[in-house]
Amino acid sequence: MSIDIELYGIARRRAGRPVVTIPTNGPVLLATVLAYLAAEYPELATECFEGNGLKDGYVISVNGERFVRDPSVALNKDSSLLLMSSDAGG
C-alpha cells in the first residue's frame, strides 16, 4: 500500500518531480508524510513546511474531497494527496 502525493507549482519545482509515493502499511499522520517529504526533499521543506506542519499559504487536498493543514490528521493507507499553494486554484 502507498500514499501518492501530487505536487503543484512551487512544491513541484522544489522537489523536482510531479508525484512522490510513500509506502505505508496502514494509516499515517499528515505529520509523518510531511517528515518523509522533508527528509527526501529539503528544498521543498524549506519552502512549504514549518515545524511539523505546512507554512501559511499551503494546503493538502485529501482524495479531492477536503483540504487539511493539521499535522495530526490521520490518512488512510491508500490516500491520494495534492500539495499546492492555497492560491493555486484561482
Rosetta silent file (secondary structure, phi, psi, omega in degrees, C-alpha in Angstrom):
SEQUENCE: MSIDIELYGIARRRAGRPVVTIPTNGPVLLATVLAYLAAEYPELATECFEGNGLKDGYVISVNGERFVRDPSVALNKDSSLLLMSSDAGG
SCORE:     score description
SCORE:     0.000 S_00000001
   1 L     0.000  157.305 -177.785    0.000    0.000    0.000 S_00000001
   2 E  -157.250  163.684  173.312    1.102    3.570   -0.543 S_00000001
   3 E  -116.263  125.084  176.706    0.159    7.217   -0.371 S_00000001
   4 E   -96.876  135.098  177.498    0.659    9.280   -3.520 S_00000001
   5 E  -120.852  112.546  174.121    1.375   12.984   -3.171 S_00000001
   6 E   -84.867  138.586 -178.653    0.947   15.132   -6.260 S_00000001
   7 E  -114.954  134.559  179.728    2.950   18.349   -6.161 S_00000001
   8 L  -126.192  154.008  174.847    1.921   21.538   -7.933 S_00000001
   9 L    61.031 -130.923 -177.665    3.518   24.911   -8.553 S_00000001
  10 H   -59.855  -38.978  179.641    6.399   25.828   -6.269 S_00000001
  11 H   -58.545  -42.907  179.136    6.200   22.488   -4.453 S_00000001
  12 H   -65.319  -42.801  179.602    6.796   20.634   -7.733 S_00000001
  13 H   -63.936  -40.597 -178.214    9.714   22.886   -8.658 S_00000001
  14 H   -69.998  -35.470  179.117   11.369   22.459   -5.265 S_00000001
  15 H   -83.524  -23.313 -179.936   11.016   18.659   -5.286 S_00000001
  16 L    75.307   19.786  179.163   11.910   18.370   -8.971 S_00000001
  17 L  -157.918  154.862 -176.992    9.134   15.871   -9.624 S_00000001
  18 L   -84.257  -26.689 -176.042    5.348   15.856  -10.014 S_00000001
  19 E  -139.765  140.044  173.444    4.484   12.889   -7.765 S_00000001
  20 E  -123.061  134.162  177.978    6.023   11.259   -4.694 S_00000001
  21 E  -111.952  128.591 -179.822    4.887    7.835   -3.491 S_00000001
  22 E  -112.723  120.428  177.418    5.300    6.882    0.165 S_00000001
  23 E   -69.950  139.620  178.062    4.976    3.189    1.075 S_00000001
  24 L  -138.916  158.176  174.668    2.697    2.510    4.052 S_00000001
  25 L  -109.978   -6.081 -177.750    1.384   -0.462    5.980 S_00000001
  26 L  -177.428 -168.728  179.258   -1.590    1.341    7.444 S_00000001
  27 L   -59.251  147.228  176.813   -2.939    4.766    8.338 S_00000001
  28 E  -135.394  158.992  175.994   -0.364    7.510    8.921 S_00000001
  29 E   -82.623  151.684  174.758   -0.491   11.044   10.239 S_00000001
  30 H   -56.504  -36.742  178.450   -0.055   14.009    7.926 S_00000001
  31 H   -58.438  -36.748  178.826    2.962   14.928   10.092 S_00000001
  32 H   -66.966  -42.156  177.908    4.591   11.608    9.108 S_00000001
  33 H   -62.404  -45.770 -179.556    4.020   12.309    5.416 S_00000001
  34 H   -65.458  -37.517  177.515    5.479   15.802    5.755 S_00000001
  35 H   -63.526  -40.817  177.563    8.503   14.467    7.681 S_00000001
  36 H   -61.624  -48.422  179.344    9.159   11.953    4.890 S_00000001
  37 H   -61.167  -41.216 -179.795    8.937   14.682    2.257 S_00000001
  38 H   -63.042  -39.667 -179.870   11.200   16.976    4.293 S_00000001
  39 H   -69.091  -37.680 -177.311   13.860   14.271    4.625 S_00000001
  40 H   -83.427  -29.520 -173.679   13.765   13.392    0.909 S_00000001
  41 L  -135.727   76.872 -176.486   13.328   16.916   -0.486 S_00000001
  42 H   -57.017  -35.671  179.202   14.924   19.555    1.772 S_00000001
  43 H   -66.221  -34.990  175.668   14.262   22.405   -0.682 S_00000001
  44 H   -64.206  -44.852 -179.351   10.579   21.515   -0.647 S_00000001
  45 H   -61.888  -43.600 -179.531   10.584   21.565    3.160 S_00000001
  46 H   -59.821  -39.632 -177.389   12.290   24.960    3.301 S_00000001
  47 H   -79.620  -40.106 -166.222    9.677   26.466    1.006 S_00000001
  48 H  -111.102  -19.731 -172.671    6.479   24.723    2.148 S_00000001
  49 E  -113.701  152.483  175.682    6.842   23.377    5.706 S_00000001
  50 E  -140.533  118.509 -174.162    7.169   24.922    9.135 S_00000001
  51 L    62.302 -129.555  178.822    7.899   22.668   12.099 S_00000001
  52 L  -101.882   17.643 -178.572    5.846   19.508   11.550 S_00000001
  53 E  -130.588 -168.542 -179.360    3.158   21.326    9.541 S_00000001
  54 E   -91.666  145.313  172.267    2.562   23.432    6.474 S_00000001
  55 L   -69.161  156.588  173.730    3.561   27.061    6.124 S_00000001
  56 L   -55.002  140.097  178.801    0.775   29.584    5.695 S_00000001
  57 L    96.775   -3.321  178.242   -0.326   29.621    2.085 S_00000001
  58 E  -122.365  144.421  179.796   -0.023   25.847    1.509 S_00000001
  59 E  -137.939  160.696  174.034   -2.731   23.191    1.711 S_00000001
  60 E  -119.434  127.645  172.148   -3.135   19.460    1.220 S_00000001
  61 E   -95.527  132.674  179.559   -6.161   18.063   -0.579 S_00000001
  62 E  -106.763  114.305  178.460   -7.093   14.544    0.528 S_00000001
  63 L    54.213   24.681  179.927   -8.652   12.408   -2.210 S_00000001
  64 L    67.069   13.646 -175.003  -10.050   15.565   -3.808 S_00000001
  65 L  -108.309  -28.378 -176.754  -12.663   15.681   -1.039 S_00000001
  66 E  -156.771  157.401  175.904  -11.283   18.007    1.626 S_00000001
  67 E  -104.720  138.681  179.174   -8.413   20.331    2.437 S_00000001
  68 E  -132.764  153.465  174.493   -6.301   19.751    5.554 S_00000001
  69 L  -135.653  -17.960 -175.319   -3.470   21.562    7.308 S_00000001
  70 L   -73.339  119.139 -178.156   -3.492   19.905   10.739 S_00000001
  71 L   -63.957  -15.572 -179.091   -0.440   17.592   11.105 S_00000001
  72 L   -89.418    3.659  178.038   -2.430   15.291   13.428 S_00000001
  73 L   -68.554  130.515  177.041   -4.920   14.331   10.684 S_00000001
  74 E   -85.102  136.212  179.639   -4.875   10.562   10.047 S_00000001
  75 E  -114.845  138.241  177.331   -4.632    9.475    6.412 S_00000001
  76 L   -68.710  157.732 -174.539   -5.745    6.113    5.062 S_00000001
  77 L   -64.756  -18.483  178.845   -3.113    3.845    3.560 S_00000001
  78 L  -114.136   27.016 -178.650   -4.378    4.417    0.007 S_00000001
  79 L   -68.261  150.169  172.568   -4.916    8.173    0.226 S_00000001
  80 E  -115.917  122.427 -176.211   -4.145   10.414   -2.700 S_00000001
  81 E  -112.943  155.059  175.618   -2.824   13.825   -1.668 S_00000001
  82 E  -132.589  120.339  177.302   -2.263   17.059   -3.517 S_00000001
  83 E  -104.494  123.998 -179.888    0.171   19.643   -2.123 S_00000001
  84 E  -155.152  165.938  173.933   -0.212   23.142   -3.525 S_00000001
  85 E   -73.522  147.515 -174.788   -0.252   26.777   -2.578 S_00000001
  86 L   -67.376  -15.758  177.272   -3.698   27.848   -1.421 S_00000001
  87 L   -96.948    2.204 -176.953   -3.934   30.435   -4.197 S_00000001
  88 L   -69.050  -24.585 -177.710   -3.071   27.977   -6.993 S_00000001
  89 L   -77.954   -9.603  176.807   -6.701   27.089   -7.560 S_00000001
  90 L    91.944    0.000    0.000   -7.617   30.588   -8.689 S_00000001
